[in-house]
Amino acid sequence: MSSAAGGGARPSQEVTPDALLAGRVRYTQPAHGYRVAVEAPLLAHFAALGARRPFAHAVDLGSGPGAIALMLLVQGWAVRATAVEPAPLHAELAARNARDNGVADRLRVVSTAAAAVSGEGIEPADLVITNPPYFEPSDGPVSPTPVRDAARAFVGSTLGDFVVAGRGLLGRGGRFVVAFPAARATELVELLVAAGLHPKRLRFVHPRPHREAQIAFVEAKPGRRGGLTIEPPLCVRLETDAYAPGVEDALQGRWPAPSPRGAAPAR
């Protein structure tokens, strides 16, 4: 099911107003259950750092309330975007948030699962970005809230579905950017390669210095194998609990400005 971003959605569940990037992006999200976490702006920033020019079309796969798509649009790193989200509540909120941020004419919301996205007529993307569920249903107790459980664990889809869907959405020269638990990085890489997506950038995210990585950010592209760059580790907080300077810049929206389209090509 597709919906226009300007639609008058009225979610029935309790919601709260929130902000990202020092208020540049204002959005509404559920008060309970899945809520946007710090890895969302860090992942969007990671995608921007891998390019020189803005993406003509970015797909936020499993978008929740649309935070990543909104950040890329508002920061000038995407010309158009599509938010793909199976949960009706989150899809409705993504549409509302697009309108509230003045990008309703540039953000399409598609309410469907990753496994079914190929039938939605989405135009090819030069960026597919996803922060999918991190766990399998067998990894822990199921939440009594279906929306929360679907965000926490794969329900009705698999990590492989996200990877295959992302590959199918990519146009020529596109890139797939994903966040996933560092402990499952090998599984992720195997699925990417099986789908014809070869990792080109890898960055591990640590909660603090001298702590094990919790998340891996991976950028993969179709084409030739090899050429993987392992970037310096990203520590979210210092020992003092303050955000690390680079993280603070990403969270506050102090991103590099993209070059105009038609200038240097994305690398």
C-alpha positions as CSV (number, residue, x, y, z in Angstrom):
1,M,0.0,0.0,0.0
2,S,1.3,3.4,-0.9
3,S,0.4,6.7,0.7
4,A,1.0,10.3,-0.3
5,A,3.2,12.1,2.3
6,G,0.7,14.9,2.5
7,G,-2.2,12.7,3.7
8,G,-4.1,13.5,6.8
9,A,-3.1,10.5,8.9
10,R,-4.4,10.4,12.5
11,P,-2.7,7.7,14.4
12,S,-4.7,6.5,17.4
13,Q,-1.8,5.5,19.6
14,E,-0.2,8.0,22.0
15,V,2.6,9.9,20.3
16,T,5.2,12.4,21.3
17,P,6.9,15.3,19.5
18,D,10.7,15.0,19.2
19,A,13.6,16.6,17.3
20,L,16.8,15.6,15.6
21,L,19.8,17.5,14.4
22,A,19.5,20.4,16.9
23,G,15.8,20.9,15.9
24,R,16.4,20.9,12.1
25,V,14.1,17.9,11.9
26,R,11.0,17.8,14.1
27,Y,9.0,14.7,14.0
28,T,6.3,12.7,15.9
29,Q,6.9,9.1,17.0
30,P,5.0,6.6,19.3
31,A,5.3,7.3,23.0
32,H,5.9,3.6,23.6
33,G,7.5,0.8,21.7
34,Y,10.0,1.5,19.0
35,R,11.6,4.9,19.2
36,V,14.3,6.5,17.1
37,A,17.7,5.9,18.7
38,V,21.2,7.5,18.3
39,E,22.2,5.1,15.6
40,A,19.7,6.6,13.2
41,P,21.5,10.0,12.8
42,L,24.9,8.3,13.0
43,L,23.9,6.0,10.1
44,A,22.5,8.8,8.0
45,H,25.7,10.7,8.6
46,F,27.8,7.6,7.7
47,A,25.9,7.4,4.4
48,A,26.5,11.1,3.6
49,L,30.3,10.8,4.4
50,G,30.5,8.1,1.7
51,A,29.4,10.4,-1.1
52,R,30.3,13.8,-2.5
53,R,27.0,14.8,-4.1
54,P,23.4,14.4,-2.9
55,F,21.5,11.2,-3.7
56,A,19.0,11.7,-6.4
57,H,16.7,9.1,-4.8
58,A,17.2,7.5,-1.4
59,V,15.1,4.7,0.0
60,D,14.8,4.3,3.8
61,L,13.9,0.6,4.1
62,G,12.1,-0.1,7.3
63,S,11.8,3.6,8.0
64,G,9.8,3.7,11.2
65,P,8.5,7.3,11.4
66,G,10.8,8.3,8.6
67,A,13.7,9.8,10.6
68,I,16.5,8.8,8.3
69,A,14.8,9.9,5.1
70,L,13.9,13.2,6.7
71,M,17.4,13.9,7.9
72,L,18.8,13.2,4.4
73,L,16.3,15.5,2.8
74,V,16.5,18.3,5.3
75,Q,20.4,18.2,5.3
76,G,20.5,18.4,1.5
77,W,21.9,14.9,1.0
78,A,18.8,13.5,-0.8
79,V,16.8,15.2,-3.6
80,R,13.9,12.7,-3.2
81,A,13.2,9.9,-0.9
82,T,10.9,6.9,-0.3
83,A,10.2,5.6,3.2
84,V,9.2,1.9,3.2
85,E,7.5,0.8,6.4
86,P,5.2,-2.1,7.1
87,A,3.6,-0.9,10.3
88,P,0.6,1.3,9.5
89,L,1.1,3.5,12.5
90,H,4.7,4.3,11.6
91,A,3.9,4.8,7.9
92,E,1.2,7.3,8.9
93,L,3.6,9.1,11.1
94,A,6.2,9.2,8.4
95,A,3.7,10.9,6.1
96,R,2.8,13.4,8.8
97,N,6.4,14.1,9.6
98,A,7.2,14.8,5.9
99,R,4.4,17.3,5.8
100,D,5.5,19.0,9.1
101,N,9.1,19.3,7.8
102,G,8.1,20.8,4.5
103,V,9.2,17.9,2.3
104,A,5.9,16.2,1.5
105,D,6.4,16.8,-2.2
106,R,9.8,15.0,-2.0
107,L,9.0,12.0,0.3
108,R,6.8,9.1,-0.8
109,V,5.6,6.7,1.9
110,V,5.1,3.1,1.0
111,S,3.5,0.9,3.6
112,T,4.7,-2.6,2.9
113,A,7.2,-5.2,4.1
114,A,10.7,-5.5,2.7
115,A,9.8,-8.9,1.3
116,A,7.0,-7.4,-0.8
117,V,8.6,-4.1,-1.9
118,S,9.4,-5.3,-5.4
119,G,5.7,-4.9,-6.4
120,E,5.4,-1.3,-5.3
121,G,6.8,0.4,-8.4
122,I,9.5,2.3,-6.5
123,E,12.0,4.0,-8.9
124,P,15.6,2.9,-8.8
125,A,17.6,4.4,-6.0
126,D,21.2,5.5,-5.7
127,L,21.0,4.9,-1.9
128,V,19.1,2.3,0.0
129,I,19.6,2.8,3.7
130,T,18.3,0.6,6.4
131,N,18.4,0.1,10.2
132,P,16.5,-3.2,10.4
133,P,15.4,-5.1,13.4
134,Y,18.4,-6.5,15.2
135,F,17.1,-9.8,16.6
136,E,15.4,-13.0,15.7
137,P,12.1,-13.8,17.5
138,S,13.9,-16.7,19.2
139,D,16.4,-14.3,20.8
140,G,14.2,-13.2,23.6
141,P,10.6,-12.7,24.8
142,V,8.0,-11.4,22.4
143,S,6.7,-7.9,23.2
144,P,2.9,-7.7,23.9
145,T,2.9,-4.7,21.5
146,P,3.0,-5.9,17.9
147,V,4.6,-2.7,16.6
148,R,7.3,-2.8,19.2
149,D,8.0,-6.5,18.6
150,A,8.2,-6.0,14.8
151,A,10.8,-3.2,15.3
152,R,12.8,-5.2,17.8
153,A,12.8,-8.6,16.0
154,F,12.2,-9.8,12.4
155,V,8.5,-10.6,12.2
156,G,7.3,-11.6,8.7
157,S,10.7,-10.8,7.2
158,T,14.3,-11.7,7.6
159,L,17.6,-10.0,7.3
160,G,18.0,-11.7,3.9
161,D,14.7,-10.1,2.8
162,F,16.1,-6.6,3.6
163,V,19.3,-7.4,1.7
164,V,17.5,-8.8,-1.4
165,A,15.0,-5.9,-1.4
166,G,17.8,-3.4,-1.1
167,R,19.7,-5.0,-4.0
168,G,16.5,-4.9,-6.1
169,L,15.9,-1.3,-5.4
170,L,19.4,-0.1,-6.4
171,G,20.0,1.6,-9.7
172,R,23.3,1.5,-11.5
173,G,26.1,2.8,-9.2
174,G,23.9,2.7,-6.2
175,R,24.9,1.8,-2.7
176,F,23.3,-0.1,0.2
177,V,24.0,1.2,3.7
178,V,23.0,-0.8,6.7
179,A,23.4,-0.9,10.5
180,F,23.5,-4.2,12.3
181,P,24.8,-5.8,15.5
182,A,28.6,-6.2,15.3
183,A,28.3,-9.7,16.7
184,R,26.4,-10.6,13.5
185,A,28.6,-8.8,11.0
186,T,29.8,-12.1,9.4
187,E,26.3,-13.2,8.8
188,L,25.5,-9.8,7.3
189,V,28.5,-9.8,5.0
190,E,27.7,-13.3,3.8
191,L,24.1,-12.3,2.9
192,L,25.4,-9.1,1.1
193,V,27.8,-11.1,-1.0
194,A,25.2,-13.7,-1.9
195,A,23.0,-10.9,-3.1
196,G,25.8,-9.4,-5.3
197,L,26.5,-6.6,-2.9
198,H,30.2,-6.2,-1.9
199,P,31.2,-4.3,1.2
200,K,33.2,-1.2,0.4
201,R,33.2,0.6,3.8
202,L,32.9,-0.8,7.3
203,R,32.9,1.1,10.6
204,F,32.4,-0.4,14.0
205,V,30.5,1.6,16.6
206,H,31.6,1.3,20.2
207,P,29.6,2.7,23.2
208,R,32.8,4.0,24.8
209,P,36.5,3.7,24.4
210,H,37.9,0.3,25.4
211,R,34.4,-1.3,25.1
212,E,33.5,-3.9,22.5
213,A,31.7,-2.7,19.3
214,Q,28.0,-3.1,19.5
215,I,27.0,-2.0,15.9
216,A,28.6,-2.3,12.5
217,F,27.9,0.2,9.8
218,V,28.4,-1.3,6.3
219,E,28.2,0.3,2.9
220,A,28.0,-2.2,0.0
221,K,27.8,-1.8,-3.8
222,P,27.1,-4.1,-6.7
223,G,29.9,-4.9,-9.0
224,R,33.4,-6.1,-8.3
225,R,34.6,-7.8,-5.1
226,G,37.3,-6.2,-3.0
227,G,38.1,-2.6,-2.2
228,L,36.9,-2.8,1.4
229,T,38.0,0.1,3.6
230,I,37.8,-0.5,7.4
231,E,37.3,3.0,8.9
232,P,38.5,4.0,12.3
233,P,36.2,2.9,15.2
234,L,33.4,5.3,16.2
235,C,33.1,5.7,20.0
236,V,29.8,7.2,20.8
237,R,30.7,8.6,24.3
238,L,33.9,9.5,26.0
239,E,34.8,8.1,29.4
240,T,33.2,11.2,30.9
241,D,29.8,10.2,29.3
242,A,29.9,13.2,27.0
243,Y,29.4,12.5,23.3
244,A,32.6,12.2,21.4
245,P,33.3,15.3,19.2
246,G,32.6,13.6,15.9
247,V,29.4,12.1,17.3
248,E,28.3,15.4,18.7
249,D,28.8,17.0,15.2
250,A,26.7,14.3,13.6
251,L,23.9,14.5,16.1
252,Q,23.8,18.3,15.9
253,G,23.6,18.4,12.2
254,R,27.1,19.7,11.5
255,W,27.5,17.6,8.4
256,P,29.6,18.4,5.4
257,A,27.8,20.2,2.6
258,P,27.2,18.1,-0.5
259,S,28.6,19.2,-3.8
260,P,26.0,20.2,-6.4
261,R,24.7,17.4,-8.5
262,G,26.6,17.3,-11.8
263,A,29.9,18.2,-10.0
264,A,32.2,15.4,-8.8
265,P,30.6,12.0,-8.9
266,A,29.9,10.0,-5.8
267,R,32.8,7.7,-5.1
